[in-house]
Amino acid sequence: EIWILKIPAPLSQTFFHSPPGLLPADLYVYQRRSTCLELNGTHRFLEQYTYNRELFVQFDSAAGVFVAKSELGRITARNWNIQREFLYLRRSAVDSVCKHNFDLDEGFTLKRRVQPQVHVSPSKKGHPQHHNLLVCHVSDFYPGHIQVRWFLNGQEETAGVLSTNLMHNGDWTFQILVMLEMTPQQGDVYTCQVEHPSLDSPVTVEWRLQADSARSKMLAGVGGFVLGLIALGMSFILHFRRQRGKKLLESGLLN
């Protein structure tokens, strides 16, 4: 939570309990920032006050009192610490604000799990036996902590691995691209392995170079099939024309 006020110096001297001349005479910005922190089940409430970009006083629930951070904050901290109700509200904020909101949000943030989608493909078209990048695209996962590793024929690859920064999708999910420089050979098996809190075990996706012979056979088969269809179509056309010509000839002779 952040509050920002623009106040003239005469009013700010009264608000901060500062003596005349300590604050500039111009218009400056006053900010109050409230923060909740959590670490291993321990909650902490922090409230910081800034004037003209200078942190001058701070309340930390770990200390339980206001502490001056500059000369400007000495009188302010002393006056706020003797205001019992004002001080009590800050001390109780660790329970009424931090712990309360943490319990409300825990199910949606800390306990939320969305499994990643994993896809592997070369980064560009062309002859696959040339130097290339193999891309492992991991998307639509939550939380953001994730580990992506590359393997070649069962051995982990660490050299030539490139990665983008973690990218926000805008819907509480993330995505990342992890790329591997490669010069694939026939029989090589590349594996992208993904570990994530939403998964009981790692997800692996394999990629391998398609054999030239298999590709040639497939193309030859497709080509033969197409040529066969063309030949069959031509034979039907020729047969139809012959039959039609024969009928016309017979009709002419009869007449």
Secondary structure in CASP SS format (residue, H / E / C, confidence):
PFRMAT SS
TARGET T0000
AUTHOR 0000-0000-0000
METHOD secondary structure of the structure
MODEL  1
E C 1.00
I E 1.00
W E 1.00
I E 1.00
L E 1.00
K E 1.00
I E 1.00
P C 1.00
A H 1.00
P H 1.00
L H 1.00
S H 1.00
Q H 1.00
T H 1.00
F H 1.00
F C 1.00
H C 1.00
S C 1.00
P C 1.00
P C 1.00
G C 1.00
L C 1.00
L C 1.00
P C 1.00
A C 1.00
D C 1.00
L C 1.00
Y E 1.00
V E 1.00
Y E 1.00
Q E 1.00
R E 1.00
R E 1.00
S E 1.00
T E 1.00
C E 1.00
L E 1.00
E E 1.00
L E 1.00
N C 1.00
G C 1.00
T E 1.00
H E 1.00
R E 1.00
F E 1.00
L E 1.00
E E 1.00
Q E 1.00
Y E 1.00
T E 1.00
Y E 1.00
N C 1.00
R C 1.00
E E 1.00
L E 1.00
F E 1.00
V E 1.00
Q E 1.00
F E 1.00
D E 1.00
S C 1.00
A C 1.00
A C 1.00
G C 1.00
V E 1.00
F E 1.00
V E 1.00
A E 1.00
K C 1.00
S C 1.00
E H 1.00
L H 1.00
G H 1.00
R H 1.00
I H 1.00
T H 1.00
A H 1.00
R H 1.00
N H 1.00
W H 1.00
N H 1.00
I C 1.00
Q C 1.00
R H 1.00
E H 1.00
F H 1.00
L H 1.00
Y H 1.00
L H 1.00
R H 1.00
R H 1.00
S H 1.00
A H 1.00
V H 1.00
D H 1.00
S H 1.00
V H 1.00
C H 1.00
K H 1.00
H H 1.00
N H 1.00
F H 1.00
D H 1.00
L H 1.00
D H 1.00
E H 1.00
G C 1.00
F C 1.00
T C 1.00
L C 1.00
K C 1.00
R C 1.00
R C 1.00
V E 1.00
Q C 1.00
P C 1.00
Q E 1.00
V E 1.00
H E 1.00
V E 1.00
S E 1.00
P E 1.00
S C 1.00
K C 1.00
K C 1.00
G C 1.00
H C 1.00
P C 1.00
Q C 1.00
H C 1.00
H C 1.00
N E 1.00
L E 1.00
L E 1.00
V E 1.00
C E 1.00
H E 1.00
V E 1.00
S E 1.00
D E 1.00
F E 1.00
Y E 1.00
P C 1.00
G C 1.00
H C 1.00
I C 1.00
Q E 1.00
V E 1.00
R E 1.00
W E 1.00
F E 1.00
L E 1.00
N C 1.00
G C 1.00
Q E 1.00
E E 1.00
E E 1.00
T C 1.00
A C 1.00
G C 1.00
V E 1.00
L E 1.00
S E 1.00
T C 1.00
N C 1.00
L C 1.00
M E 1.00
H E 1.00
N C 1.00
G C 1.00
D C 1.00
W C 1.00
T C 1.00
F E 1.00
Q E 1.00
I E 1.00
L E 1.00
V E 1.00
M E 1.00
L E 1.00
E E 1.00
M E 1.00
T C 1.00
P C 1.00
Q C 1.00
Q C 1.00
G C 1.00
D C 1.00
V E 1.00
Y E 1.00
T E 1.00
C E 1.00
Q E 1.00
V E 1.00
E E 1.00
H C 1.00
P C 1.00
S C 1.00
L C 1.00
D C 1.00
S C 1.00
P C 1.00
V E 1.00
T E 1.00
V E 1.00
E E 1.00
W E 1.00
R E 1.00
L C 1.00
Q C 1.00
A C 1.00
D H 1.00
S H 1.00
A H 1.00
R H 1.00
S H 1.00
K H 1.00
M H 1.00
L H 1.00
A H 1.00
G H 1.00
V H 1.00
G H 1.00
G H 1.00
F H 1.00
V H 1.00
L H 1.00
G H 1.00
L H 1.00
I H 1.00
A H 1.00
L H 1.00
G H 1.00
M H 1.00
S H 1.00
F H 1.00
I H 1.00
L H 1.00
H H 1.00
F H 1.00
R H 1.00
R H 1.00
Q H 1.00
R H 1.00
G H 1.00
K H 1.00
K H 1.00
L H 1.00
L H 1.00
E H 1.00
S H 1.00
G H 1.00
L H 1.00
L H 1.00
N C 1.00
END
